[in-house]
Amino acid sequence: MKNQERWHAALQNNYGVPPITLVKGKGAEVWDDNGKRYLDFLGGIATNVLGHAHPGIVKAVTQQIEKLGHVSNLYSHKPGIELAEKLQDLTNDPTARVFFCNSGAEANEAAIKISRLTGRKQIVATVGGFHGRTAGALSITGQDAKRTPFEPLLPGVKFVEFGNVAAMRRVISKNTAMVIIETIQGENGVVVPEAGYLRKVRAICDQNGVLLAIDAVQTGMGRTGEWFGYESEGIKPDIITLAKGLGGGLPLGAMITLGEKAPAFKPGEHGSTFGGNPVSCAAANAAIDFIVKKNLLKQVSTSGKFLKTKLAKVPGVIDVRGRGLLLGIVLEANVAAAVVAKAMSNGLLINAPSKNVIRIAPPLIVNKKELSEFVKLFSRTLNEVLNG
């Protein structure tokens, strides 16, 4: 029985049946069960920040699992303490306090609960925003197709147009507990607001005593050339949510509060059995240390500029948006799904978040040769789709 048949016979159909089965990877390359090699420019959807089988992460995880695996949160462990301290340093705020969980949805669930501790109930989110698929996270996700089958969801959530400051100003009030926004809407097609948007929203929140939460699940851990993706705007949020790249490929999420405005959990108010697992924390520590040691944030910015320049010249591409290594390639025709399928047959893994947008999120370690190979493969693929 083929792996696709085995999948269909044993798993829920929420993903459909994946067309290929991957068996190994190294860096930005993966191989399927037939031995075919692919250039992976999706990176586990912005998760494998150091690619596949990175030696530093493999070593850290191996050493940790040999000493201590799971201990629950009844006890502390060094990898978790070290990671919390690293994240505190990256925020450049000694008041930062970290809660570990397993995913971006769980991190945003924690943010929702923190906002409720203000005594206010209303949450403002953005149309097109994506914050997860659990009931609470879905309640603040501004995509009707994902929400409608599961309504009613949490009450008191208002959605405004992303990038529209005037709309934010009309909706935010003294009754608002939290505004949650992404710096780039990845799942909505890598949509980037105008410069200054975050600063203006921060000011409106301050005027009303409202918490500002930055969902950095997709933009975080160096993906945009900044640690979290908001730094260039010169703001400090009250809450940051993280996952994806945080664990270097292992399941790990975090919700971080900063400053004095955000409430703090008291013992018993929230928890996670597997959150901050020693093995996942060891992987995260290794990933952060490598990013710092190799100055990958600068490399990410350089790689992103290279891709933007080259891709803008590809026939059939009308725009390339995003920052660093989270890019959306806007096509002149609604053929994104066909491009993804053809790219796979050509040995390239990419993603289509919307009908005319291709999303790429390769590992931060991607090199110049691989970047050039991607441009060549993508150009060839798009030409084959548009011109047969």
TIVEX-135492 format. One record per residue (C-alpha): residue number from 1; residue in three letters; x, y, z. Coordinates in nm, 4 decimals. Each point is the difference from the previous one (the first is absolute). Last residue first. Layout:
 resi resn       c1       c2       c3
  NUM  ALA        X        Y        Z
...
% end
This chain:
 resi resn       c1       c2       c3
  388  GLY   0.1951   2.5637  -2.1456
  387  ASN   0.0437   0.3745  -0.0078
  386  LEU  -0.1158   0.1123   0.3411
  385  VAL   0.0705  -0.3226   0.1873
  384  GLU   0.3272  -0.0805  -0.1768
  383  ASN   0.1192   0.3599   0.0389
  382  LEU  -0.0790  -0.0073   0.3707
  381  THR   0.2004  -0.3186   0.0430
  380  ARG   0.3046   0.1231  -0.1923
  379  SER   0.0092   0.3253   0.1957
  378  PHE  -0.0412  -0.1897   0.3272
  377  LEU   0.2772  -0.2450  -0.0818
  376  LYS   0.2450   0.2738  -0.1032
  375  VAL  -0.0843   0.2245   0.2968
  374  PHE   0.0316  -0.2966   0.2353
  373  GLU   0.3362  -0.1043  -0.1409
  372  SER   0.1265   0.3547   0.0499
  371  LEU  -0.1072  -0.0033   0.3636
  370  GLU   0.1539  -0.3446   0.0439
  369  LYS   0.3353   0.1191  -0.1348
  368  LYS  -0.0144   0.3141   0.2134
  367  ASN  -0.0544  -0.1943   0.3217
  366  VAL  -0.3073  -0.0801   0.2113
  365  ILE   0.0921   0.0209   0.3706
  364  LEU  -0.3193   0.1854   0.0926
  363  PRO  -0.2026  -0.2993  -0.1144
  362  PRO  -0.2424   0.0678  -0.2859
  361  ALA  -0.3309   0.1835   0.0488
  360  ILE  -0.1678   0.0363  -0.3402
  359  ARG  -0.3602   0.0923  -0.0683
  358  ILE  -0.1477  -0.0044  -0.3512
  357  VAL  -0.2893   0.2373  -0.0584
  356  ASN  -0.2701   0.0031  -0.2692
  355  LYS  -0.2673  -0.2294   0.1400
  354  SER   0.0963   0.0395   0.3648
  353  PRO   0.2311  -0.1572   0.2586
  352  ALA   0.1822  -0.1940  -0.2770
  351  ASN   0.3072  -0.1841   0.1286
  350  ILE   0.3477  -0.1010  -0.1187
  349  LEU   0.1990  -0.3240  -0.0352
  348  LEU   0.2196  -0.0350  -0.3106
  347  GLY   0.1031  -0.3191  -0.1806
  346  ASN  -0.1530   0.0681  -0.3413
  345  SER  -0.3032  -0.2191   0.0782
  344  MET  -0.0422   0.2032   0.3167
  343  ALA   0.0221   0.3229  -0.1984
  342  LYS  -0.2784  -0.1202  -0.2285
  341  ALA  -0.2305  -0.0558   0.2970
  340  VAL   0.0850   0.3342   0.1634
  339  VAL  -0.0378   0.1828  -0.3323
  338  ALA  -0.3411  -0.1571  -0.0559
  337  ALA  -0.1147   0.1207   0.3422
  336  ALA   0.1319   0.3511  -0.0691
  335  VAL  -0.1745   0.0333  -0.3373
  334  ASN  -0.2210   0.3029   0.0572
  333  ALA   0.1876   0.2121  -0.2548
  332  GLU   0.2433   0.2930   0.0199
  331  LEU   0.1814  -0.1653   0.2880
  330  VAL   0.0904   0.1493   0.3373
  329  ILE   0.3070  -0.1593   0.1571
  328  GLY  -0.0412   0.0224   0.3774
  327  LEU   0.3206   0.0023   0.2023
  326  LEU   0.1036  -0.1008   0.3498
  325  LEU   0.3772  -0.0269  -0.0304
  324  GLY   0.0828   0.3646   0.0674
  323  ARG  -0.3053   0.2146  -0.0438
  322  GLY  -0.3315  -0.0366  -0.1801
  321  ARG  -0.1196   0.0811  -0.3470
  320  VAL   0.1010  -0.1006  -0.3510
  319  ASP  -0.2193   0.1527  -0.2687
  318  ILE  -0.1275  -0.0573  -0.3560
  317  VAL   0.1585  -0.3371  -0.0752
  316  GLY  -0.0996  -0.1568  -0.3337
  315  PRO   0.3421   0.0501  -0.1595
  314  VAL   0.2724  -0.0184   0.2690
  313  LYS   0.1745   0.3353   0.0500
  312  ALA  -0.1531   0.0666   0.3438
  311  LEU   0.1317  -0.3421   0.1049
  310  LYS   0.3640   0.1044  -0.0341
  309  THR  -0.0215   0.3221   0.1993
  308  LYS  -0.2262  -0.1415   0.2697
  307  LEU   0.2168  -0.3091   0.0364
  306  PHE   0.3203   0.1995   0.0432
  305  LYS  -0.1666   0.2354   0.2488
  304  GLY  -0.1198  -0.2962   0.2059
  303  SER   0.3440  -0.1609   0.0010
  302  THR   0.1606   0.3222   0.1253
  301  SER  -0.2579   0.0421   0.2768
  300  VAL   0.0386  -0.3633   0.1056
  299  GLN   0.3801   0.0313  -0.0016
  298  LYS  -0.0196   0.2968   0.2385
  297  LEU  -0.2249  -0.1960   0.2356
  296  LEU   0.2311  -0.2995  -0.0368
  295  ASN   0.2816   0.1545   0.1993
  294  LYS   0.1732  -0.3409   0.0087
  293  LYS   0.0381  -0.0077   0.3790
  292  VAL  -0.3388   0.1619   0.0643
  291  ILE  -0.1960  -0.2363  -0.2246
  290  PHE   0.1993  -0.2942   0.1377
  289  ASP  -0.0739   0.0907   0.3633
  288  ILE  -0.3685   0.0474  -0.0790
  287  ALA  -0.0239  -0.3420  -0.1648
  286  ALA   0.1901  -0.1774   0.2790
  285  ASN  -0.2202   0.1567   0.2661
  284  ALA  -0.3112  -0.0993  -0.1933
  283  ALA   0.1156  -0.3604  -0.0328
  282  ALA   0.0731  -0.0185   0.3725
  281  CYS  -0.3441   0.1489   0.0689
  280  SER  -0.1628  -0.2723  -0.2099
  279  VAL   0.1866  -0.2677   0.1964
  278  PRO  -0.0727   0.1564   0.3397
  277  ASN  -0.3770   0.0303  -0.0699
  276  GLY  -0.1062   0.3638   0.0241
  275  GLY  -0.3693  -0.0815  -0.0340
  274  PHE  -0.0661  -0.3757   0.0234
  273  THR  -0.2561   0.0065   0.2812
  272  SER  -0.1140   0.3560  -0.0650
  271  GLY  -0.1256   0.2445   0.2587
  270  HIS  -0.2246   0.2909   0.0924
  269  GLU  -0.1617   0.1588   0.3036
  268  GLY   0.1410  -0.2483   0.2539
  267  PRO   0.2738   0.2247   0.1357
  266  LYS  -0.0716   0.3624  -0.0977
  265  PHE   0.0292   0.1162  -0.3588
  264  ALA   0.1299   0.3503  -0.0530
  263  PRO  -0.1878   0.3081  -0.1168
  262  ALA   0.1353   0.2077  -0.2907
  261  LYS   0.0510   0.3703   0.0695
  260  GLU   0.3248  -0.0320   0.1944
  259  GLY   0.2405  -0.0697  -0.2811
  258  LEU   0.0268  -0.3067  -0.2192
  257  THR  -0.2001  -0.3232  -0.0137
  256  ILE   0.1315  -0.2957  -0.1977
  255  MET  -0.2083  -0.2891  -0.1353
  254  ALA   0.2076  -0.2904  -0.1224
  253  GLY  -0.0257  -0.2967  -0.2341
  252  LEU   0.1963  -0.3199  -0.0515
  251  PRO  -0.0345  -0.3060  -0.2216
  250  LEU   0.3432  -0.0877  -0.1465
  249  GLY   0.1235   0.1458  -0.3290
  248  GLY   0.2364   0.2636   0.1397
  247  GLY  -0.2259   0.0351   0.3008
  246  LEU  -0.0636   0.3726  -0.0455
  245  GLY  -0.0436  -0.0250  -0.3763
  244  LYS  -0.3706  -0.0929   0.0222
  243  ALA  -0.1050   0.1432   0.3406
  242  LEU  -0.0211   0.3545   0.1353
  241  THR  -0.2491   0.2413   0.1555
  240  ILE   0.1115   0.3430   0.1165
  239  ILE  -0.1974   0.2040   0.2542
  238  ASP   0.0203   0.3610   0.1200
  237  PRO   0.1586   0.1134  -0.3243
  236  LYS   0.3067   0.2254  -0.0180
  235  ILE   0.0232   0.2283  -0.3007
  234  GLY   0.2808   0.1311  -0.2198
  233  GLU  -0.1609  -0.1039  -0.3281
  232  SER   0.3194  -0.1799  -0.1052
  231  GLU  -0.0395  -0.2278   0.3040
  230  TYR  -0.3342  -0.1512  -0.1013
  229  GLY   0.1133  -0.3213  -0.1709
  228  PHE   0.0919  -0.2124   0.2998
  227  TRP   0.3742  -0.0594  -0.0172
  226  GLU   0.0562   0.2234  -0.2996
  225  GLY   0.1162  -0.1116  -0.3459
  224  THR  -0.3558  -0.0990  -0.0873
  223  ARG   0.0234  -0.3654   0.1141
  222  GLY   0.2336   0.0796   0.2873
  221  MET  -0.1765  -0.1898   0.2758
  220  GLY  -0.3467   0.1424  -0.0663
  219  THR  -0.1940   0.0831  -0.3156
  218  GLN  -0.2244  -0.3081   0.0055
  217  VAL  -0.0912  -0.0168   0.3687
  216  ALA   0.0684   0.3700   0.0472
  215  ASP  -0.3554   0.0808   0.1105
  214  ILE   0.0528   0.3441   0.1493
  213  ALA  -0.2324   0.0766   0.2895
  212  LEU  -0.0844   0.3602   0.0891
  211  LEU  -0.1765   0.0357   0.3344
  210  VAL  -0.2466   0.2880   0.0267
  209  GLY   0.0210   0.2976   0.2344
  208  ASN  -0.2037   0.2133  -0.2392
  207  GLN   0.2589   0.2545  -0.1085
  206  ASP   0.2693  -0.2658   0.0155
  205  CYS  -0.1914  -0.2233  -0.2408
  204  ILE  -0.0377   0.2887  -0.2454
  203  ALA   0.3758   0.0704   0.0214
  202  ARG   0.0892  -0.3644  -0.0616
  201  VAL  -0.2309  -0.0048  -0.3017
  200  LYS   0.1834   0.3024  -0.1398
  199  ARG   0.3412  -0.1539   0.0562
  198  LEU  -0.1125  -0.3291  -0.1556
  197  TYR  -0.1185   0.1733  -0.3154
  196  GLY   0.3108   0.2143  -0.0403
  195  ALA   0.1196  -0.1675  -0.3194
  194  GLU  -0.2931  -0.1199  -0.2097
  193  PRO  -0.1429  -0.3422   0.0734
  192  VAL   0.1457  -0.3236  -0.1442
  191  VAL  -0.2177  -0.2855  -0.1303
  190  VAL   0.1758  -0.3357  -0.0316
  189  GLY  -0.2963  -0.1749  -0.1649
  188  ASN  -0.2576  -0.0144   0.2793
  187  GLU   0.1859  -0.2763   0.1809
  186  GLY   0.3048   0.2242   0.0408
  185  GLN  -0.1649   0.3205   0.1159
  184  ILE   0.3111   0.2056   0.0741
  183  THR   0.0464   0.1879   0.3297
  182  GLU  -0.2786  -0.2160   0.1360
  181  ILE  -0.2679   0.1617   0.2117
  180  ILE  -0.1719  -0.0391   0.3366
  179  VAL  -0.1748   0.2911   0.1700
  178  MET  -0.0856  -0.0679   0.3608
  177  ALA  -0.2432   0.0791   0.2793
  176  THR  -0.2268   0.2442  -0.1787
  175  ASN  -0.2729   0.1608   0.2104
  174  LYS   0.1885   0.3319   0.0259
  173  SER  -0.0268   0.0138  -0.3779
  172  ILE   0.1490  -0.1364  -0.3212
  171  VAL  -0.2526  -0.0179  -0.2858
  170  ARG   0.0184   0.3401  -0.1684
  169  ARG   0.3759   0.0395   0.0470
  168  MET   0.0663  -0.3400  -0.1492
  167  ALA  -0.2082   0.0878  -0.3058
  166  ALA   0.1959   0.3230  -0.0402
  165  VAL   0.3284  -0.1922   0.0169
  164  ASN  -0.0898  -0.2302  -0.2894
  163  GLY   0.2963  -0.2368  -0.0512
  162  PHE  -0.2109  -0.3101   0.0480
  161  GLU  -0.3715   0.0763  -0.0276
  160  VAL  -0.1794  -0.0326   0.3320
  159  PHE  -0.1424  -0.2987   0.1860
  158  LYS  -0.1770   0.0263   0.3366
  157  VAL  -0.0037  -0.2889   0.2478
  156  GLY  -0.2467   0.0139   0.2893
  155  PRO  -0.1331  -0.3544  -0.0119
  154  LEU   0.2157  -0.3131  -0.0153
  153  LEU  -0.1152  -0.2372  -0.2747
  152  PRO  -0.3484  -0.0846  -0.1230
  151  GLU   0.1046  -0.1180  -0.2489
  150  PHE   0.2093  -0.2965  -0.1114
  149  PRO  -0.0787  -0.0295  -0.3715
  148  THR   0.0255   0.3808  -0.0402
  147  ARG   0.3490   0.0602   0.1379
  146  LYS   0.2412  -0.1449  -0.2581
  145  ALA  -0.1857   0.1317  -0.3031
  144  ASP  -0.0671   0.3270   0.1807
  143  GLN   0.3651   0.0974   0.0412
  142  GLY   0.0664   0.2598   0.2691
  141  THR   0.1459  -0.2283   0.2652
  140  ILE  -0.0846   0.1318   0.3479
  139  SER  -0.2640  -0.2671   0.0707
  138  LEU   0.2241  -0.2598  -0.1637
  137  ALA   0.2544   0.0550   0.2765
  136  GLY  -0.2682  -0.0647   0.2623
  135  ALA  -0.1473  -0.3082  -0.1643
  134  THR   0.3313  -0.1478  -0.1089
  133  ARG   0.0920   0.0736  -0.3625
  132  GLY   0.2742   0.2599   0.0237
  131  HIS   0.0743   0.3729  -0.0142
  130  PHE  -0.0641   0.0965  -0.3619
  129  GLY  -0.0837   0.3527  -0.1092
  128  GLY  -0.2005   0.0591  -0.3160
  127  VAL  -0.2199   0.2604   0.1639
  126  THR   0.1796   0.1252   0.3083
  125  ALA  -0.0448  -0.0451   0.3737
  124  VAL  -0.1569   0.2045   0.2801
  123  ILE  -0.0806  -0.1759   0.3262
  122  GLN  -0.2807   0.1050   0.2355
  121  LYS  -0.0216  -0.1456   0.3504
  120  ARG   0.1480   0.2434   0.2510
  119  GLY   0.0872  -0.1009   0.3560
  118  THR   0.3708   0.0214  -0.0804
  117  LEU   0.0219  -0.3735   0.0752
  116  ARG  -0.1912  -0.0668  -0.3227
  115  SER   0.3023   0.1220  -0.1984
  114  ILE   0.2185  -0.2637   0.1652
  113  LYS  -0.2526  -0.2662  -0.1015
  112  ILE   0.0074   0.1122  -0.3628
  111  ALA   0.3810   0.0063   0.0045
  110  ALA   0.0069  -0.3571   0.1321
  109  GLU  -0.2266  -0.1091  -0.2863
  108  ASN   0.2405   0.1802  -0.2335
  107  ALA   0.2903  -0.2085   0.1266
  106  GLU  -0.2133  -0.3126  -0.0318
  105  ALA  -0.0778   0.0799  -0.3635
  104  GLY   0.3670   0.0680  -0.0658
  103  SER   0.0998  -0.3402   0.1282
  102  ASN   0.1381  -0.2032   0.2897
  101  CYS  -0.0090   0.2152   0.3131
  100  PHE   0.2477   0.2100   0.1954
   99  PHE  -0.0932   0.3098   0.2041
   98  VAL   0.2660   0.2702   0.0086
   97  ARG   0.0402   0.3184   0.2035
   96  ALA   0.1558   0.3181  -0.1381
   95  THR   0.0782   0.2614   0.2682
   94  PRO   0.3701  -0.0079  -0.0939
   93  ASP  -0.0867   0.1421  -0.3441
   92  ASN   0.2367  -0.0267  -0.2952
   91  THR  -0.2501  -0.2378  -0.1633
   90  LEU   0.2938  -0.2198  -0.1034
   89  ASP   0.1325  -0.0009   0.3579
   88  GLN  -0.3310  -0.1279   0.1388
   87  LEU  -0.0044  -0.2640  -0.2713
   86  LYS   0.3469  -0.1142   0.1061
   85  GLU  -0.1015  -0.0053   0.3665
   84  ALA  -0.3064  -0.2117  -0.0806
   83  LEU   0.2228  -0.2348  -0.1989
   82  GLU   0.2481  -0.0400   0.2854
   81  ILE  -0.2770  -0.0723   0.2499
   80  GLY  -0.1544  -0.2578  -0.2318
   79  PRO   0.3335  -0.1717  -0.0732
   78  LYS   0.0856  -0.0029   0.3726
   77  HIS  -0.3039  -0.1856   0.1337
   76  SER  -0.2799   0.0927   0.2371
   75  TYR  -0.2377  -0.2397   0.1715
   74  LEU  -0.3774  -0.0368   0.0219
   73  ASN  -0.0003   0.1136  -0.3624
   72  SER   0.0255  -0.3519  -0.1359
   71  VAL   0.3317  -0.1926   0.0034
   70  HIS   0.0380  -0.1202  -0.3615
   69  GLY   0.3345  -0.1078  -0.1368
   68  LEU   0.3090   0.0231   0.2162
   67  LYS   0.3594  -0.1150  -0.0523
   66  GLU   0.0150  -0.1933  -0.3268
   65  ILE  -0.2869   0.2113  -0.1345
   64  GLN   0.2104   0.3105   0.0613
   63  GLN   0.3172  -0.1168  -0.1718
   62  THR  -0.1927  -0.1170  -0.3042
   61  VAL  -0.2041   0.3203  -0.0225
   60  ALA   0.3074   0.2237   0.0214
   59  LYS   0.1997  -0.2060  -0.2496
   58  VAL  -0.2814  -0.0177  -0.2549
   57  ILE  -0.0634   0.3738   0.0423
   56  GLY   0.3624   0.0906  -0.0631
   55  PRO   0.0359  -0.2480  -0.2873
   54  HIS  -0.3068   0.1334  -0.1876
   53  ALA  -0.2072  -0.2996  -0.1061
   52  HIS  -0.2345   0.2054  -0.2188
   51  GLY   0.0168   0.3754  -0.0394
   50  LEU   0.1257   0.2502   0.2546
   49  VAL  -0.3291   0.1905   0.0260
   48  ASN  -0.2052  -0.3148  -0.0482
   47  THR  -0.3331   0.1604   0.0910
   46  ALA  -0.0944   0.2498  -0.2710
   45  ILE  -0.2641  -0.2334  -0.1455
   44  GLY   0.1964  -0.3254   0.0511
   43  GLY   0.2841   0.1714  -0.1810
   42  LEU  -0.1994   0.1142  -0.3031
   41  PHE   0.2899   0.0367  -0.2410
   40  ASP   0.0983  -0.3661   0.0129
   39  LEU   0.2034  -0.0894  -0.3081
   38  TYR  -0.1145  -0.3513  -0.0800
   37  ARG   0.1858  -0.3292  -0.0591
   36  LYS  -0.1722  -0.3147  -0.1255
   35  GLY   0.1013  -0.3206   0.1777
   34  ASN  -0.3365  -0.1683  -0.0418
   33  ASP  -0.0847   0.0451   0.3687
   32  ASP   0.0523   0.3749  -0.0332
   31  TRP   0.3171   0.2052   0.0424
   30  VAL   0.0512   0.3400   0.1617
   29  GLU   0.2390   0.2912  -0.0600
   28  ALA   0.0327   0.3385   0.1716
   27  GLY   0.2349  -0.1310   0.2682
   26  LYS  -0.0072  -0.3771  -0.0068
   25  GLY  -0.3183  -0.2019  -0.0288
   24  LYS  -0.1409  -0.3473   0.0307
   23  VAL  -0.3105  -0.2134  -0.0614
   22  LEU  -0.2567   0.2258  -0.1649
   21  THR  -0.3258  -0.1539  -0.1197
   20  ILE  -0.1567   0.1604  -0.3070
   19  PRO  -0.3483   0.0987  -0.1186
   18  PRO  -0.1351   0.0768   0.3487
   17  VAL  -0.3518  -0.1440   0.0433
   16  GLY  -0.2493   0.2689   0.1025
   15  TYR   0.1150   0.2089   0.2911
   14  ASN  -0.3171  -0.0382   0.2090
   13  ASN  -0.0500  -0.3557  -0.1265
   12  GLN   0.0475  -0.1718   0.3343
   11  LEU   0.2673  -0.2689  -0.0086
   10  ALA   0.0068  -0.3796  -0.0324
    9  ALA  -0.1233  -0.1176  -0.3407
    8  HIS   0.0899   0.3164  -0.1896
    7  TRP   0.3501   0.0002   0.1452
    6  ARG   0.0513  -0.3685  -0.0894
    5  GLU  -0.1148   0.0708  -0.3545
    4  GLN   0.2430   0.2912  -0.0290
    3  ASN   0.2781  -0.2182   0.1431
    2  LYS  -0.0565  -0.2597  -0.2701
    1  MET  -0.1366  -0.3433   0.0965
% end
